[in-house]
Amino acid sequence: MVSLTQDLQRLRQATGVDREQAAQTAYRDAVLYLLQQDPFYGHVLSQLAVTFRDTARPPMSLQPTAQEWQLQLSPSALQQTTWTGAQWLAMLRHTVLHLLWRHPQRYATAVQTPSQAGLVRWATDAAVNDYLTDLPTDAITSQKLGQLLEEPVRPQQDSAVYLKQLRHWQTQKRTTDRQLAAGGPEILPETAQHDGHSGWQGANDEAADTREQWRSQLFTTANQAISAKQRGTLPGSIQAALTPLVAERPLDWRVLLKRGLGQVPAGRQPAYGRFNRRQPARMDLPGEIVQTWRKIAVFVDESGSMGNQEISYLLGQMATLLAVYPAQVTVYPFDTVVDPARSFLLERRPQTLQRIGGGGTRFQAVFDSLPRLLAGSANQLVVILTDGYGEEQVRPTLPVTVLWLLTSPIDQFSVKHAPGTVVSLTTDPQWQALRR
């Protein structure tokens, strides 16, 4: 550890072309140390491509390319830090956890909005830093988040939970402060940016799927390179993210969907497993069963806390039902309004929904659209995929069966006395492996 601190001291004394060389040495020695002492992080960093850009700020950031994510280091910015060797290692681990929990892609849309970029930085940094020690003194943690919000903040929560609290706090501040409501200065306190998030803005382009495949392979390789004993020393949330996302059993919400399916008659079909009621003695004649089908309208919340992979995972689970039940599933994106122009039919193969939203959430928009979208159709099933953060009251407009799938705990659901059935995915380990 002493040598890493000395590496940083030599970097602070370097000038000109020696500065980049000193930064390369500091990074190389840090990765070698982690490979020996904390091999999970060491193996991930050893596979990352590293670029050095002396004009960049802050000291480190993740930058997207057409094929992968790269770690960008700024020798001049590193030179200006007061980090010790332990803090240098903590910030490298910090960057790895951002990538592990897919923060750059999950919040690519949100960081493009200036009013949301600061909130995303606080939320994602707090989610990551709660799992680290030896952080720089002004690093953002859930404890500091609680001091800012002046309310209890639970440690080691998903970044979406922190982002929801920050958005609520921001709304209250803007409501009570006229200067801010008129477009005044930023309401978040100034803190040193130890790692940059601006590069996340490029994460929802046409190369997003390619980078996601690379990211998945990166952590699969790192997971295979460490022993079971080494893996056991990692926090449970990190272990969960490294677990292959293979469904071993259906989720509870799928059982609820099956109960709703198959209730609407759609003609009859032959069935040799049934007696022919007209001629029961003729075993060569098939009987009949009522073939049923149902239309399902799935409304996907685009408010910003759910990423493409999580949504695709849920739609993929839903698509597997189509192999058994002849249902028609139509997916509608929504935030404060429903966008029928971007709806699509869910096929039997899992599909990817590319989100372009990122604003607020208004559940009443879903119910207001039902008379238009489901006009003349009886016994419809409506599924709402959402983080659960919206208004407190909604008014039903059609007698439909509603299933709410929440990505947050049920006790955080904003709607009071919500129509239909409410299910939280927070207890599903495969879902949680996608998030942090």
VONUFI-218879 format. One line per field, with one value per residue (C-alpha): residue in three letters; x, y, z. Coordinates in steps of 0.05 Angstrom, whole numbers, padded with zeros to 5 digits. Example, Ala and Ser with C-alpha at 12.3 -4.5 7.8 and 13.67 -1.06 7.14 Angstrom:
res: c(Ala:Ser)
px: c(00246:00273)
py: c(-00090:-00021)
pz: c(00156:00143)
END
This chain:
res: c(Met:Val:Ser:Leu:Thr:Gln:Asp:Leu:Gln:Arg:Leu:Arg:Gln:Ala:Thr:Gly:Val:Asp:Arg:Glu:Gln:Ala:Ala:Gln:Thr:Ala:Tyr:Arg:Asp:Ala:Val:Leu:Tyr:Leu:Leu:Gln:Gln:Asp:Pro:Phe:Tyr:Gly:His:Val:Leu:Ser:Gln:Leu:Ala:Val:Thr:Phe:Arg:Asp:Thr:Ala:Arg:Pro:Pro:Met:Ser:Leu:Gln:Pro:Thr:Ala:Gln:Glu:Trp:Gln:Leu:Gln:Leu:Ser:Pro:Ser:Ala:Leu:Gln:Gln:Thr:Thr:Trp:Thr:Gly:Ala:Gln:Trp:Leu:Ala:Met:Leu:Arg:His:Thr:Val:Leu:His:Leu:Leu:Trp:Arg:His:Pro:Gln:Arg:Tyr:Ala:Thr:Ala:Val:Gln:Thr:Pro:Ser:Gln:Ala:Gly:Leu:Val:Arg:Trp:Ala:Thr:Asp:Ala:Ala:Val:Asn:Asp:Tyr:Leu:Thr:Asp:Leu:Pro:Thr:Asp:Ala:Ile:Thr:Ser:Gln:Lys:Leu:Gly:Gln:Leu:Leu:Glu:Glu:Pro:Val:Arg:Pro:Gln:Gln:Asp:Ser:Ala:Val:Tyr:Leu:Lys:Gln:Leu:Arg:His:Trp:Gln:Thr:Gln:Lys:Arg:Thr:Thr:Asp:Arg:Gln:Leu:Ala:Ala:Gly:Gly:Pro:Glu:Ile:Leu:Pro:Glu:Thr:Ala:Gln:His:Asp:Gly:His:Ser:Gly:Trp:Gln:Gly:Ala:Asn:Asp:Glu:Ala:Ala:Asp:Thr:Arg:Glu:Gln:Trp:Arg:Ser:Gln:Leu:Phe:Thr:Thr:Ala:Asn:Gln:Ala:Ile:Ser:Ala:Lys:Gln:Arg:Gly:Thr:Leu:Pro:Gly:Ser:Ile:Gln:Ala:Ala:Leu:Thr:Pro:Leu:Val:Ala:Glu:Arg:Pro:Leu:Asp:Trp:Arg:Val:Leu:Leu:Lys:Arg:Gly:Leu:Gly:Gln:Val:Pro:Ala:Gly:Arg:Gln:Pro:Ala:Tyr:Gly:Arg:Phe:Asn:Arg:Arg:Gln:Pro:Ala:Arg:Met:Asp:Leu:Pro:Gly:Glu:Ile:Val:Gln:Thr:Trp:Arg:Lys:Ile:Ala:Val:Phe:Val:Asp:Glu:Ser:Gly:Ser:Met:Gly:Asn:Gln:Glu:Ile:Ser:Tyr:Leu:Leu:Gly:Gln:Met:Ala:Thr:Leu:Leu:Ala:Val:Tyr:Pro:Ala:Gln:Val:Thr:Val:Tyr:Pro:Phe:Asp:Thr:Val:Val:Asp:Pro:Ala:Arg:Ser:Phe:Leu:Leu:Glu:Arg:Arg:Pro:Gln:Thr:Leu:Gln:Arg:Ile:Gly:Gly:Gly:Gly:Thr:Arg:Phe:Gln:Ala:Val:Phe:Asp:Ser:Leu:Pro:Arg:Leu:Leu:Ala:Gly:Ser:Ala:Asn:Gln:Leu:Val:Val:Ile:Leu:Thr:Asp:Gly:Tyr:Gly:Glu:Glu:Gln:Val:Arg:Pro:Thr:Leu:Pro:Val:Thr:Val:Leu:Trp:Leu:Leu:Thr:Ser:Pro:Ile:Asp:Gln:Phe:Ser:Val:Lys:His:Ala:Pro:Gly:Thr:Val:Val:Ser:Leu:Thr:Thr:Asp:Pro:Gln:Trp:Gln:Ala:Leu:Arg:Arg)
px: c(00000:00058:00083:00016:00017:00088:00065:00014:00066:00113:00055:00043:00116:00118:00115:00105:00112:00132:00062:00028:00083:00074:-00001:00009:00055:00005:-00050:-00008:00015:-00057:-00083:-00025:-00041:-00115:-00099:-00062:-00106:-00175:-00175:-00247:-00232:-00163:-00188:-00240:-00191:-00139:-00188:-00209:-00178:-00147:-00136:-00100:-00126:-00090:-00144:-00201:-00237:-00249:-00193:-00228:-00290:-00322:-00327:-00367:-00339:-00374:-00350:-00338:-00331:-00262:-00232:-00207:-00155:-00133:-00061:-00068:-00132:-00101:-00042:-00087:-00120:-00098:-00114:-00075:-00060:-00121:-00166:-00138:-00158:-00227:-00241:-00219:-00267:-00320:-00315:-00319:-00384:-00415:-00403:-00425:-00492:-00500:-00507:-00480:-00533:-00590:-00584:-00560:-00624:-00627:-00556:-00573:-00620:-00581:-00633:-00627:-00553:-00534:-00588:-00563:-00492:-00513:-00558:-00509:-00448:-00485:-00507:-00435:-00397:-00437:-00399:-00330:-00282:-00223:-00262:-00241:-00268:-00320:-00346:-00421:-00452:-00522:-00504:-00488:-00550:-00590:-00557:-00576:-00648:-00656:-00693:-00674:-00638:-00627:-00557:-00538:-00602:-00612:-00594:-00666:-00689:-00640:-00659:-00733:-00717:-00675:-00728:-00780:-00733:-00718:-00792:-00803:-00744:-00768:-00838:-00815:-00760:-00784:-00714:-00705:-00774:-00756:-00694:-00644:-00579:-00570:-00599:-00549:-00488:-00422:-00379:-00315:-00328:-00279:-00306:-00344:-00413:-00419:-00395:-00458:-00497:-00473:-00496:-00564:-00540:-00543:-00481:-00514:-00528:-00457:-00429:-00477:-00453:-00382:-00398:-00433:-00373:-00325:-00357:-00368:-00293:-00275:-00323:-00293:-00222:-00233:-00241:-00304:-00270:-00252:-00322:-00350:-00315:-00355:-00419:-00483:-00507:-00443:-00447:-00519:-00498:-00447:-00497:-00520:-00589:-00622:-00694:-00698:-00772:-00828:-00837:-00899:-00926:-00928:-00975:-01021:-01018:-01036:-01098:-01121:-01106:-01151:-01218:-01244:-01272:-01241:-01274:-01264:-01209:-01203:-01175:-01162:-01155:-01230:-01288:-01332:-01397:-01440:-01410:-01373:-01364:-01323:-01253:-01226:-01266:-01235:-01272:-01271:-01243:-01257:-01197:-01187:-01145:-01137:-01110:-01059:-01040:-00972:-00954:-00880:-00859:-00805:-00793:-00719:-00706:-00716:-00664:-00672:-00644:-00693:-00752:-00728:-00721:-00793:-00820:-00779:-00810:-00878:-00862:-00851:-00925:-00943:-00917:-00973:-01028:-01053:-01052:-01039:-00993:-00986:-00933:-00945:-00890:-00914:-00888:-00935:-00973:-00984:-00950:-00992:-00948:-00890:-00931:-00912:-00937:-00896:-00874:-00856:-00783:-00760:-00755:-00715:-00751:-00707:-00729:-00728:-00767:-00739:-00790:-00840:-00894:-00970:-01009:-01075:-01051:-01054:-01125:-01147:-01121:-01157:-01225:-01189:-01140:-01187:-01253:-01303:-01259:-01284:-01246:-01179:-01116:-01073:-01002:-00964:-00888:-00865:-00819:-00882:-00867:-00923:-00987:-01026:-01095:-01118:-01188:-01207:-01241:-01256:-01274:-01207:-01161:-01099:-01032:-00979:-00907:-00864:-00789:-00791:-00820:-00896:-00893:-00861:-00916:-00944:-01015:-01062:-01116:-01091:-01141:-01119:-01063:-00995:-00932:-00861:-00801:-00753:-00752:-00735:-00659:-00654:-00686:-00641:-00580:-00595:-00596:-00558)
py: c(00000:00047:00039:00061:00124:00137:00126:00182:00227:00217:00233:00299:00318:00298:00349:00346:00278:00246:00259:00207:00156:00166:00157:00093:00067:00085:00049:-00013:-00021:-00013:-00068:-00114:-00102:-00117:-00181:-00205:-00178:-00167:-00210:-00196:-00122:-00137:-00184:-00135:-00076:-00119:-00131:-00058:-00016:00047:00113:00174:00243:00299:00352:00310:00324:00291:00241:00180:00163:00108:00125:00085:00061:00021:-00044:-00034:00012:00042:00072:00142:00171:00243:00249:00323:00313:00255:00299:00349:00298:00286:00212:00161:00093:00064:00118:00107:00034:00052:00096:00042:-00006:00048:00050:-00026:-00027:00027:-00020:-00082:-00052:-00022:00049:00080:00046:00048:00124:00143:00182:00215:00244:00279:00324:00376:00379:00304:00293:00316:00273:00212:00225:00228:00167:00121:00143:00131:00062:00044:00076:00042:-00022:00010:00034:00083:00131:00204:00247:00282:00220:00213:00158:00142:00176:00241:00233:00229:00293:00328:00304:00312:00246:00173:00139:00064:00041:-00005:00007:00005:00070:00077:00082:00139:00173:00171:00204:00257:00273:00281:00326:00367:00377:00401:00449:00479:00487:00524:00566:00618:00631:00558:00553:00610:00574:00595:00561:00487:00460:00404:00424:00426:00364:00342:00296:00239:00203:00230:00209:00253:00195:00157:00202:00160:00094:00088:00090:00035:00002:-00007:-00081:-00095:-00061:-00099:-00165:-00143:-00122:-00188:-00227:-00183:-00201:-00273:-00280:-00245:-00289:-00352:-00328:-00324:-00382:-00399:-00375:-00309:-00301:-00315:-00253:-00207:-00174:-00211:-00159:-00165:-00241:-00236:-00192:-00244:-00301:-00323:-00297:-00363:-00373:-00437:-00428:-00381:-00317:-00310:-00257:-00308:-00350:-00290:-00280:-00353:-00345:-00288:-00322:-00371:-00341:-00314:-00366:-00366:-00425:-00499:-00547:-00623:-00661:-00736:-00735:-00721:-00767:-00747:-00731:-00744:-00814:-00835:-00906:-00883:-00878:-00858:-00793:-00735:-00695:-00619:-00568:-00494:-00456:-00392:-00331:-00264:-00196:-00166:-00093:-00082:-00010:00002:00061:00102:00148:00132:00083:00020:00002:-00033:-00099:-00103:-00088:-00138:-00190:-00181:-00181:-00243:-00278:-00257:-00280:-00351:-00355:-00345:-00415:-00443:-00392:-00362:-00291:-00226:-00180:-00107:-00065:00010:00057:00113:00166:00225:00203:00138:00134:00087:00104:00066:00005:-00064:-00136:-00181:-00242:-00310:-00290:-00240:-00170:-00109:-00044:00017:00070:00142:00171:00198:00246:00237:00185:00193:00128:00161:00168:00093:00088:00147:00112:00046:00066:00085:00027:-00028:-00003:-00059:-00113:-00148:-00181:-00149:-00157:-00096:-00103:-00041:-00047:00011:00034:00052:00126:00170:00202:00178:00169:00138:00133:00069:00080:00008:-00057:-00090:-00135:-00097:-00127:-00078:-00103:-00059:-00054:-00023:-00050:-00049:-00002:00050:00047:00117:00098:00089:00035:00017:-00021:-00092:-00135:-00106:-00149:-00128:-00158:-00138:-00209:-00241:-00255:-00257:-00188:-00161:-00188:-00138:-00078:-00040)
pz: c(00000:00015:-00056:-00085:-00043:-00067:-00139:-00130:-00097:-00156:-00203:-00167:-00177:-00251:-00307:-00382:-00415:-00349:-00322:-00365:-00352:-00277:-00284:-00323:-00269:-00214:-00251:-00267:-00195:-00170:-00216:-00196:-00123:-00134:-00173:-00111:-00055:-00086:-00149:-00172:-00183:-00208:-00263:-00286:-00289:-00324:-00381:-00388:-00442:-00411:-00445:-00417:-00434:-00399:-00412:-00384:-00319:-00270:-00254:-00283:-00324:-00365:-00439:-00491:-00557:-00612:-00580:-00506:-00446:-00434:-00372:-00384:-00336:-00332:-00308:-00294:-00254:-00216:-00201:-00166:-00119:-00048:-00052:-00013:-00043:-00007:-00035:-00105:-00100:-00073:-00133:-00181:-00146:-00150:-00226:-00231:-00190:-00235:-00294:-00257:-00239:-00308:-00284:-00349:-00391:-00341:-00332:-00402:-00416:-00347:-00350:-00415:-00376:-00337:-00282:-00271:-00282:-00212:-00180:-00219:-00195:-00123:-00128:-00165:-00124:-00059:-00082:-00101:-00044:00011:-00008:-00005:00049:00049:00005:-00006:00050:00007:-00028:-00032:00012:00037:00103:00068:00026:00090:00115:00050:00049:00125:00128:00141:00083:00085:00067:00009:-00031:-00105:-00140:-00164:-00091:-00078:-00143:-00124:-00057:-00090:-00141:-00087:-00047:-00110:-00123:-00052:-00056:-00121:-00093:-00031:-00061:-00111:-00138:-00155:-00185:-00231:-00255:-00202:-00183:-00173:-00109:-00099:-00058:-00095:-00084:-00117:-00177:-00169:-00229:-00289:-00312:-00374:-00418:-00400:-00447:-00506:-00476:-00511:-00582:-00634:-00604:-00535:-00546:-00569:-00507:-00463:-00491:-00479:-00408:-00393:-00420:-00380:-00314:-00334:-00347:-00282:-00244:-00273:-00258:-00182:-00134:-00096:-00032:-00063:-00091:-00022:00007:-00040:-00015:-00031:-00080:-00121:-00120:-00145:-00203:-00223:-00222:-00292:-00306:-00323:-00300:-00259:-00242:-00263:-00223:-00179:-00225:-00281:-00240:-00234:-00309:-00322:-00278:-00322:-00388:-00423:-00400:-00466:-00516:-00585:-00620:-00610:-00629:-00634:-00575:-00576:-00501:-00495:-00511:-00569:-00533:-00593:-00604:-00540:-00566:-00625:-00596:-00664:-00662:-00624:-00574:-00570:-00523:-00521:-00547:-00508:-00518:-00487:-00504:-00456:-00455:-00423:-00404:-00392:-00348:-00382:-00323:-00320:-00264:-00305:-00356:-00423:-00397:-00339:-00384:-00436:-00381:-00359:-00430:-00444:-00384:-00410:-00481:-00456:-00438:-00511:-00527:-00482:-00484:-00550:-00523:-00559:-00520:-00540:-00506:-00497:-00470:-00423:-00376:-00366:-00429:-00467:-00535:-00579:-00640:-00608:-00587:-00613:-00609:-00564:-00603:-00575:-00576:-00524:-00552:-00531:-00516:-00529:-00480:-00501:-00442:-00378:-00350:-00295:-00286:-00289:-00279:-00295:-00367:-00373:-00347:-00390:-00452:-00440:-00470:-00534:-00537:-00512:-00540:-00553:-00520:-00458:-00401:-00417:-00376:-00363:-00338:-00314:-00308:-00264:-00209:-00170:-00162:-00188:-00162:-00101:-00132:-00198:-00226:-00264:-00331:-00354:-00318:-00333:-00292:-00272:-00250:-00224:-00228:-00184:-00184:-00115:-00049:-00043:00017:-00028:-00081:-00087:-00107:-00048:-00057:-00126:-00170:-00184:-00157:-00137:-00140:-00122:-00157:-00102:-00074:-00140:-00140:-00216:-00221:-00166:-00203:-00258:-00211:-00158)
END
